[in-house]
Amino acid sequence: MPVRLKKFIGTFVILFLVLVYALFATAIASTYLAESSGWVHLAYFLFSGFLWVLPAMWVIKWMETPPKR
């Protein structure tokens, strides 16, 4: 698969990942952390804010691999 096509597909995959992940993380926070302190919210959103990077790194790595000949 050409690198340009991989980057095009990967861009939409990352956008979809971020959108779904943000909705999921916010739903969990509003359901389970509604009455928690501000420090708990801060810790949760710091952790969940960095957690989406792991699947995004996999997608970026896939996007950057050279095509097989």
DSSP file (Angstrom, degrees, kcal/mol; ACC not computed):
  #  RESIDUE AA STRUCTURE BP1 BP2  ACC     N-H-->O    O-->H-N    N-H-->O    O-->H-N    TCO  KAPPA ALPHA  PHI   PSI    X-CA   Y-CA   Z-CA
    1    1 A M              0   0    0      0, 0.0    67,-0.1     0, 0.0     5,-0.0   0.000 360.0 360.0 360.0 132.1    0.0    0.0    0.0
    2    2 A P     >  -     0   0    0      0, 0.0     4,-2.1     0, 0.0     3,-0.2  -0.266 360.0-122.4 -62.7 149.6    1.5    3.4   -0.9
    3    3 A V  H  > S+     0   0    0      1,-0.2     4,-2.5     2,-0.2     5,-0.2   0.868 110.5  56.7 -62.3 -38.1    2.6    5.6    2.0
    4    4 A R  H  > S+     0   0    0      1,-0.2     4,-2.0     2,-0.2    -1,-0.2   0.896 108.4  46.6 -63.0 -39.4    0.3    8.5    0.9
    5    5 A L  H  > S+     0   0    0      2,-0.2     4,-2.7     1,-0.2     5,-0.2   0.896 111.1  52.4 -68.5 -39.7   -2.8    6.2    1.1
    6    6 A K  H  X S+     0   0    0     -4,-2.1     4,-3.0     1,-0.2    -2,-0.2   0.910 110.6  47.8 -61.1 -42.0   -1.7    4.9    4.5
    7    7 A K  H  X S+     0   0    0     -4,-2.5     4,-1.9     2,-0.2    -1,-0.2   0.877 111.2  50.9 -67.4 -37.0   -1.4    8.4    5.8
    8    8 A F  H  X S+     0   0    0     -4,-2.0     4,-1.4    -5,-0.2    -2,-0.2   0.943 115.7  41.1 -64.4 -47.8   -4.8    9.3    4.4
    9    9 A I  H  X S+     0   0    0     -4,-2.7     4,-2.2     1,-0.2    -2,-0.2   0.921 113.8  53.7 -65.5 -44.3   -6.4    6.3    6.0
   10   10 A G  H  X S+     0   0    0     -4,-3.0     4,-2.6    -5,-0.2     5,-0.2   0.833 102.7  57.9 -61.7 -34.2   -4.4    6.8    9.2
   11   11 A T  H  X S+     0   0    0     -4,-1.9     4,-2.2     1,-0.2    -1,-0.2   0.929 110.0  42.9 -61.8 -45.5   -5.5   10.4    9.5
   12   12 A F  H  X S+     0   0    0     -4,-1.4     4,-2.4     2,-0.2    -2,-0.2   0.853 112.3  53.9 -70.6 -33.8   -9.2    9.3    9.6
   13   13 A V  H  X S+     0   0    0     -4,-2.2     4,-2.6     2,-0.2    -2,-0.2   0.925 110.6  46.4 -65.1 -43.5   -8.4    6.4   12.0
   14   14 A I  H  X S+     0   0    0     -4,-2.6     4,-2.7     2,-0.2     5,-0.2   0.908 112.2  50.3 -66.6 -41.4   -6.7    8.8   14.4
   15   15 A L  H  X S+     0   0    0     -4,-2.2     4,-2.3    -5,-0.2    -2,-0.2   0.927 113.3  46.0 -61.3 -43.9   -9.6   11.3   14.2
   16   16 A F  H  X S+     0   0    0     -4,-2.4     4,-2.7     2,-0.2     5,-0.3   0.912 112.2  52.0 -63.8 -42.8  -12.1    8.6   14.8
   17   17 A L  H  X S+     0   0    0     -4,-2.6     4,-2.7     1,-0.2     5,-0.2   0.925 111.3  46.2 -59.0 -47.3  -10.0    7.2   17.7
   18   18 A V  H  X S+     0   0    0     -4,-2.7     4,-2.5     2,-0.2     5,-0.2   0.910 113.6  48.9 -65.2 -42.1   -9.8   10.6   19.4
   19   19 A L  H  X S+     0   0    0     -4,-2.3     4,-2.1    -5,-0.2    -2,-0.2   0.953 116.1  41.4 -63.1 -50.5  -13.5   11.3   19.0
   20   20 A V  H  X S+     0   0    0     -4,-2.7     4,-2.5     1,-0.2    -2,-0.2   0.907 116.0  50.4 -65.3 -41.8  -14.6    7.9   20.3
   21   21 A Y  H  X S+     0   0    0     -4,-2.7     4,-3.0    -5,-0.3     5,-0.2   0.908 109.7  50.2 -64.8 -41.9  -12.1    8.0   23.1
   22   22 A A  H  X S+     0   0    0     -4,-2.5     4,-2.2    -5,-0.2     5,-0.2   0.915 112.7  46.5 -63.9 -42.6  -13.1   11.5   24.2
   23   23 A L  H  X S+     0   0    0     -4,-2.1     4,-2.3    -5,-0.2    -2,-0.2   0.918 114.9  47.2 -64.3 -42.5  -16.7   10.5   24.3
   24   24 A F  H  X S+     0   0    0     -4,-2.5     4,-2.2     2,-0.2    -2,-0.2   0.924 113.3  47.3 -64.7 -46.1  -16.0    7.3   26.2
   25   25 A A  H  X S+     0   0    0     -4,-3.0     4,-2.2     1,-0.2    -1,-0.2   0.886 113.6  48.1 -65.3 -39.0  -13.6    9.0   28.7
   26   26 A T  H  X S+     0   0    0     -4,-2.2     4,-2.7    -5,-0.2     5,-0.2   0.894 110.2  51.7 -68.9 -39.5  -16.1   11.8   29.4
   27   27 A A  H  X S+     0   0    0     -4,-2.3     4,-1.7     2,-0.2    -2,-0.2   0.908 111.2  47.5 -63.4 -41.5  -19.0    9.3   29.8
   28   28 A I  H  X>S+     0   0    0     -4,-2.2     4,-2.9     2,-0.2     5,-0.5   0.924 113.0  49.2 -64.4 -43.6  -17.0    7.4   32.4
   29   29 A A  H  X5S+     0   0    0     -4,-2.2     4,-1.8     1,-0.2    -2,-0.2   0.915 112.7  45.8 -64.2 -43.1  -16.0   10.5   34.2
   30   30 A S  H  <5S+     0   0    0     -4,-2.7    -1,-0.2     1,-0.2     4,-0.2   0.796 118.2  44.1 -72.4 -26.0  -19.6   11.9   34.4
   31   31 A T  H  <5S+     0   0    0     -4,-1.7    -2,-0.2    -5,-0.2     3,-0.2   0.927 128.7  20.5 -81.3 -48.3  -21.0    8.5   35.5
   32   32 A Y  H  <5S+     0   0    0     -4,-2.9     3,-0.2    -5,-0.2    -3,-0.2   0.701 127.2  43.8 -99.0 -21.5  -18.4    7.4   38.1
   33   33 A L  S ><<S+     0   0    0     -4,-1.8     3,-1.3    -5,-0.5    -1,-0.2   0.148  72.5 116.3-111.8  20.4  -16.7   10.6   39.2
   34   34 A A  T 3  S+     0   0    0      1,-0.3    -1,-0.2    -4,-0.2    -2,-0.1   0.859  87.9  30.3 -60.0 -38.1  -19.7   13.0   39.5
   35   35 A E  T 3  S+     0   0    0     -3,-0.2    -1,-0.3     2,-0.0     2,-0.1   0.181  96.3 114.5-109.7  17.5  -19.3   13.5   43.2
   36   36 A S  S <  S-     0   0    0     -3,-1.3    -3,-0.1     1,-0.1    -4,-0.0  -0.364  71.0 -95.2 -82.9 166.2  -15.5   13.1   43.5
   37   37 A S     >  -     0   0    0      1,-0.1     4,-1.7    -2,-0.1     3,-0.2  -0.216  35.3-104.1 -75.1 170.3  -13.2   15.9   44.4
   38   38 A G  H  > S+     0   0    0      1,-0.2     4,-2.5     2,-0.2     5,-0.1   0.815 119.7  58.6 -64.5 -31.3  -11.3   18.1   41.9
   39   39 A W  H  > S+     0   0    0      2,-0.2     4,-2.6     1,-0.2    -1,-0.2   0.874 104.4  50.2 -67.8 -36.7   -8.1   16.2   42.5
   40   40 A V  H  > S+     0   0    0      2,-0.2     4,-2.6     1,-0.2    -1,-0.2   0.911 111.6  48.6 -67.0 -41.3   -9.7   13.0   41.5
   41   41 A H  H  X S+     0   0    0     -4,-1.7     4,-2.8     2,-0.2     5,-0.3   0.920 111.5  50.2 -62.6 -43.9  -11.0   14.6   38.3
   42   42 A L  H  X S+     0   0    0     -4,-2.5     4,-2.2     1,-0.2    -2,-0.2   0.936 112.7  45.9 -60.6 -47.1   -7.5   16.1   37.6
   43   43 A A  H  X S+     0   0    0     -4,-2.6     4,-2.5     2,-0.2     5,-0.2   0.916 113.9  49.1 -63.3 -43.2   -5.8   12.7   38.1
   44   44 A Y  H  X S+     0   0    0     -4,-2.6     4,-3.3     1,-0.2     5,-0.3   0.942 113.7  44.4 -63.1 -48.0   -8.4   10.9   35.9
   45   45 A F  H  X S+     0   0    0     -4,-2.8     4,-1.6     2,-0.2    -1,-0.2   0.819 112.5  52.3 -72.3 -28.3   -8.2   13.4   33.1
   46   46 A L  H  X S+     0   0    0     -4,-2.2     4,-1.3    -5,-0.3    -1,-0.2   0.947 115.3  42.0 -65.5 -47.3   -4.4   13.5   33.2
   47   47 A F  H  X S+     0   0    0     -4,-2.5     4,-1.4     1,-0.2     3,-0.5   0.949 119.2  42.5 -64.0 -49.6   -4.3    9.7   33.0
   48   48 A S  H  X S+     0   0    0     -4,-3.3     4,-0.8     1,-0.2    -1,-0.2   0.791 108.6  61.0 -71.3 -25.5   -7.0    9.4   30.4
   49   49 A G  H  < S+     0   0    0     -4,-1.6    -1,-0.2    -5,-0.3    -2,-0.2   0.824 112.1  37.5 -68.3 -30.7   -5.6   12.3   28.4
   50   50 A F  H >< S+     0   0    0     -4,-1.3     3,-1.2    -3,-0.5     4,-0.4   0.679 102.1  74.5 -90.7 -19.4   -2.3   10.4   27.9
   51   51 A L  H >< S+     0   0    0     -4,-1.4     3,-1.1     1,-0.3    -2,-0.2   0.805  85.4  62.5 -67.6 -30.4   -3.8    7.0   27.5
   52   52 A W  T 3X S+     0   0    0     -4,-0.8     4,-1.5     1,-0.2    -1,-0.3   0.695  88.2  74.7 -68.6 -16.4   -5.1    7.6   23.9
   53   53 A V  H <> S+     0   0    0     -3,-1.2     4,-2.6     1,-0.2    -1,-0.2   0.832  83.8  66.1 -66.4 -31.4   -1.5    8.2   22.8
   54   54 A L  H <> S+     0   0    0     -3,-1.1     4,-1.4    -4,-0.4    -1,-0.2   0.946 107.1  36.6 -60.9 -51.7   -0.8    4.4   22.9
   55   55 A P  H  > S+     0   0    0      0, 0.0     4,-2.0     0, 0.0    -1,-0.2   0.860 115.6  56.5 -69.0 -30.3   -3.2    3.4   20.1
   56   56 A A  H  X S+     0   0    0     -4,-1.5     4,-2.6     1,-0.2    -2,-0.2   0.882 103.6  54.0 -66.0 -36.1   -2.3    6.5   18.2
   57   57 A M  H  X S+     0   0    0     -4,-2.6     4,-2.5     1,-0.2    -1,-0.2   0.894 106.9  51.8 -63.4 -38.7    1.4    5.6   18.3
   58   58 A W  H  X S+     0   0    0     -4,-1.4     4,-2.3     2,-0.2    -2,-0.2   0.920 111.0  47.2 -63.4 -42.5    0.5    2.2   16.8
   59   59 A V  H  X S+     0   0    0     -4,-2.0     4,-2.4     2,-0.2    -2,-0.2   0.915 112.8  48.8 -65.5 -42.8   -1.4    3.9   13.9
   60   60 A I  H  X S+     0   0    0     -4,-2.6     4,-1.8     2,-0.2    -1,-0.2   0.897 110.3  51.5 -64.9 -39.8    1.4    6.4   13.3
   61   61 A K  H  X S+     0   0    0     -4,-2.5     4,-0.8     1,-0.2    -1,-0.2   0.916 111.0  48.3 -62.1 -42.2    4.0    3.6   13.3
   62   62 A W  H >< S+     0   0    0     -4,-2.3     3,-0.6     1,-0.2    -2,-0.2   0.889 109.7  53.1 -63.4 -39.2    1.8    1.7   10.7
   63   63 A M  H 3< S+     0   0    0     -4,-2.4    -1,-0.2     1,-0.2    -2,-0.2   0.844 110.2  47.8 -64.6 -33.2    1.5    4.9    8.6
   64   64 A E  H 3< S+     0   0    0     -4,-1.8    -1,-0.2    -5,-0.1    -2,-0.2   0.546  82.0 110.6 -89.9  -7.9    5.3    5.4    8.5
   65   65 A T  S << S-     0   0    0     -4,-0.8     3,-0.1    -3,-0.6    -3,-0.0  -0.467  75.0-113.9 -68.4 136.8    6.3    1.9    7.6
   66   66 A P        -     0   0    0      0, 0.0    -1,-0.1     0, 0.0    -2,-0.1  -0.337  37.4 -95.2 -68.7 152.4    7.6    1.7    4.0
   67   67 A P        -     0   0    0      0, 0.0     2,-0.3     0, 0.0   -64,-0.0  -0.346  39.1-112.5 -67.1 148.1    5.6   -0.2    1.5
   68   68 A K              0   0    0      1,-0.1    -3,-0.0    -3,-0.1     0, 0.0  -0.602 360.0 360.0 -80.0 141.0    6.6   -3.8    0.8
   69   69 A R              0   0    0     -2,-0.3    -1,-0.1     0, 0.0     0, 0.0   0.435 360.0 360.0 -90.6 360.0    8.1   -4.5   -2.6
